[in-house]
Amino acid sequence: MGGPQRRKRHHRGDTHLKKRWRTKRRTKDMDQIDDDLQDDNAAKLLHQEIDDDKPGSGQHYCLHCARYFVNSEALKGHFRTKVHKRRLKALEMEPYTIEESERAGGHGSYIPPKKRKMETQPLDDGTFDPSTEDVDMK
């Protein structure tokens, strides 16, 4: 009489929403982050102009994870997390290039990617801190 009940499929029509959520929360790929690690791009990203739309006014940015943080304490705490350490380890290998794919496909001799030493970015203590800034509200 009473057997096991069939499960309810509450989210069966959410595929179009799932695609929207996935693209909204999309982060930078490894090769884009590798481009950001170049000296000229890194200097621009670490010393950005004040932008109130970004967390921490865009002043506390992790280059390796491509994330903004509210203040320097949150950024320092992020440097100690497993997420950041795993990202550093993933960035140790050089990014995959078209030349490497051609060599692997038989057009030339294959050269394996080199490992690099990746270190956490230095903290710049002269950044903007909105809690210490003297603001005159009129």
C-alpha positions in Angstrom: 0.0 0.0 0.0 2.3 2.7 1.2 5.6 2.5 -0.6 8.4 4.9 -0.9 7.3 8.3 -2.2 8.7 9.8 -5.3 10.9 12.8 -4.7 9.7 16.2 -5.6 11.6 18.1 -8.3 11.5 21.6 -7.0 14.2 23.1 -9.3 13.6 21.3 -12.5 12.8 24.5 -14.5 15.7 26.5 -13.2 18.2 25.8 -16.0 17.8 29.3 -17.6 18.3 30.8 -14.1 21.3 28.6 -13.4 23.0 29.9 -16.5 22.4 33.5 -15.5 23.8 32.9 -12.0 26.8 31.1 -13.4 27.7 33.9 -15.8 27.0 36.6 -13.1 29.5 35.1 -10.7 32.1 34.2 -13.3 35.6 35.1 -12.2 38.8 35.6 -14.2 40.5 32.6 -15.8 44.1 31.7 -15.0 45.5 33.2 -18.2 43.8 36.5 -17.5 45.2 36.5 -14.0 48.7 35.7 -15.4 48.4 38.8 -17.7 47.5 40.8 -14.6 50.6 39.6 -12.8 52.8 41.5 -15.3 54.6 44.5 -13.7 52.7 47.3 -15.5 49.3 45.7 -15.1 49.9 44.8 -11.5 50.9 48.4 -10.6 47.7 49.6 -12.2 45.5 47.1 -10.3 47.2 47.7 -6.9 47.1 51.5 -7.2 43.6 52.1 -8.5 41.6 55.2 -8.2 38.9 55.3 -5.6 35.7 53.7 -6.8 32.8 53.6 -4.4 31.1 50.8 -6.4 33.8 48.3 -5.4 34.3 46.8 -2.0 36.8 48.9 0.1 36.6 51.6 -2.6 38.8 49.4 -4.8 41.9 49.9 -2.7 42.3 46.4 -1.3 42.8 44.0 -4.2 44.3 40.5 -4.3 46.1 40.1 -7.7 46.2 36.3 -7.6 42.6 35.7 -6.8 41.2 38.8 -8.6 39.1 39.8 -5.6 38.4 43.1 -3.8 38.3 43.3 0.0 36.6 45.7 2.4 39.8 46.6 4.4 43.4 45.6 4.8 42.6 43.3 7.7 40.3 41.3 5.5 43.0 41.2 2.8 45.6 40.0 5.3 43.2 37.3 6.5 42.6 36.2 2.9 46.3 35.8 2.4 46.3 33.1 5.1 43.4 31.1 3.7 43.5 27.8 1.8 41.8 29.4 -1.2 44.6 31.9 -1.7 47.3 29.3 -1.1 45.7 27.0 -3.7 45.5 29.8 -6.2 49.2 30.5 -5.7 50.0 26.9 -6.3 47.9 26.8 -9.5 49.6 29.9 -10.8 53.1 28.3 -10.4 52.7 26.6 -13.7 53.0 28.8 -16.8 49.6 29.2 -18.6 48.8 27.0 -21.6 49.6 28.7 -24.9 48.8 28.1 -28.5 52.4 27.3 -29.3 52.4 24.7 -26.6 49.3 23.0 -28.0 50.9 23.0 -31.5 54.0 21.4 -30.1 51.9 18.8 -28.2 50.0 18.1 -31.5 53.2 17.2 -33.4 54.3 20.5 -34.8 57.7 20.8 -33.2 59.3 19.3 -30.1 57.2 19.4 -26.9 58.6 21.5 -24.1 56.8 21.0 -20.7 55.7 24.2 -19.0 58.1 25.6 -16.4 57.3 26.1 -12.7 57.7 29.5 -11.3 58.0 30.7 -7.8 54.8 32.5 -6.8 54.7 34.7 -3.7 51.9 36.7 -2.1 51.8 40.4 -3.1 53.4 42.9 -0.7 50.9 45.0 1.3 51.1 48.7 0.6 50.3 50.5 3.9 49.6 53.9 2.3 46.3 52.8 0.9 43.0 54.6 1.3 41.2 53.7 4.5 37.7 55.1 4.7 37.4 54.6 8.5 40.4 56.9 9.1 39.5 59.5 6.4 38.2 62.8 7.7 35.0 63.5 5.8 33.1 66.8 6.1 29.4 66.0 5.6 27.4 69.2 4.9 
